Amino acid sequence: MAGIGSTGSSGLPPIQFSGLVSGIDWQGILRQLTQIAQIPAVQIQGKIATLTGQNTAYTTLLSDFQSLQSSLAGLATTSNYFAQSATSSQTSILTAQQTTGQTAAPGTTTIQSVALATATTATSSVALGASFSPYYSTAPLSAQPTGIQATNGTSTQGLPNAQGSVTINGVAVSYDVTTQSMSTIVTNINSALHAAGDTNFNLTYNSGSDTFTMTDTKQITLGSPSDKGNILQVMALTNSPITGSGPYTLNGTKVGSLQQNKALNATNFAAGTINAGTTFTINGVTITINPNSDSVANVLTKINQSSAGVIATYNQNTDTITLSSATPGPQSIVLGSPSDTSNFLSLVKLTPSTATMVSGKQAVVQAGGQFYYSNSNTVTNVIPGVTMTLLAPTTTPLTVTVGPNAQPATAAIQSFVTAFNQVIDDINKDTAPASFSTGSAPGSTAQQTSNGGPLASNFGVSDLRDRLDQLVQQIVGSGAFQSLSSIGLTLDSATVGASSSSSSSSSSSSSSGTPSTTYTGTTGKLAFDTVKFAAALQQNPQAVNNLLNGLQGQLGIVQQIAGFTQTVTGLPASLPFITGQPLLPLPPAKGILQSYVDNNNTQVSFLNQNLDLINQSVALQQKQLQYEFNQAESQIAMLQSTGNAALSQLGVQLTSSGSGH
């Protein structure tokens, strides 16, 4: 801002006053003083960030160790080392596997024959639907009691078609089930094919059997993508094969089959009409129905969902209902009871006097000239320790071979190795030291090129890795296998770079004036040779188990690792109990890693308290300085005002700064 000057008779230069009022940059001064006061706060925030980063790393490691601890359960499961596989030479006839909790003797067994277990069945003795014959010439067809409701089909908009259409031998014939009878439609079909030159074609209805027959001297083809409606299904001509080689014949099944989806009191039972009763009984279990709203399909569903122990099915081709025992083998199906109020079982011919009963049979397996029987198709008494599932009968011999199965133990080892290596990977990453490089110029000092891991200063974490490596490298016992390396588990070999000298064999080189050192060592991770492990397991599974799980009264390598992980996690290791083995000690109340986290949290809490105090102090300092600066401005303004008034009384002319005399 413009200054204020003066000139007098003495000819002295004008008196200058800096700015209005003082010209001092109080805000700049205040900002710099605040920044200086906040330096301790910035340092504390950096420490908090470092501790938070460490806690993130500790939490990840804790999760890693928990996974490692969990993986030990598979290694401590003794049965994994004695697992066996049972293999069938004909898996379409039967499959085989080791029975859980049992051991099978190795070897091959010849199976001479297999007969499957069958279920007991009760089947309607006659067709259930009333014959369609009386309604053959009655219109409209859609209102007649056919097993399948006749329709003209629906349009793409979901509306009923005015007419249906059927294609036979390439000739399309239209029909209308809402106005025409079945006899009219049959006449029209025969006429259309004869008019098209197929004079040997003939479609006839047999009222005695309630079936249609289609014949022709040439191959019969049915249907087209452009067909509408369901007349061929209503005629029951779609579920039977075409026979002959000229002439050709297609014999349909019963047209008046039982209507599945109408209310029971409107269903075309051949044996009469359903009464008003609501209950019937199968195997002592009461089934409740509503004759006014339930259909045959609904009733079969209720039977299947009950605890009667049978499966109810309807056969469209034979027009019968079958009840099959839910489990195979010889057993009875009890139909009805004196307390039944519904006549449903009588109408569907499933009473003790009307049903066709076929008793279930046991499964029979012939092996080594001996016959073995089972009430189900799951057989456990042929080869001790082996469960066979029978799928098809045969009289052609096949074999079942039992041998060692390395898969369960291999999977357990692989799971352990994966978890172990994840722990080592994260420890190596988190404890990596900062790296430095030296320039090529003489006397150059080392410059840091990358930061170290968040836990580089915590040698206790590195000790966790070293302890794990010691546990997996130890020599134990005096058995066939005394170390993990003898069964295929070794520490990996890796070429590692170093920024300083190493105790391992090393080589140095210089590139662009930057010295580097590499040495052959290990990252601390495990390498798993599955082939070597499988060979060891086949040679002596007991020795492999003893190495990992110890002898009686001694903790094995697995239990020692489990005990160590307990100290790290503070959680108990859930290992299967091994008879004769001492129990693991209880874990500490707090694991090593959680202790590190809690210690850091305590420090963070203390630092946050200090940070709050510093921020409060800075805020107070800002207010105090602002007050003092304002006071100084006021004093300077007062002095300038007094001085200007005195000069004015002396006759001194006041000018703007820099205006001259």
Helices and strands as residue ranges (DSSP letters): E 4-7, H 26-75, G 78-82, E 84-88, E 94-98, E 107-115, E 121-124, G 133-135, G 141-143, E 164-168, E 171-175, H 182-195, E 202-206, E 211-216, H 231-234, E 242-243, E 248-251, G 264-266, E 279-282, E 285-288, H 296-305, E 310-315, E 320-325, H 344-347, E 355-358, E 363-367, E 370-374, E 378-379, E 386-390, E 398-404, H 407-430, E 435-438, E 446-450, H 459-473, G 484-487, E 489-491, E 494-498, E 506-511, E 514-521, E 526-528, H 530-539, H 541-549, H 557-569, H 592-649, E 653-656
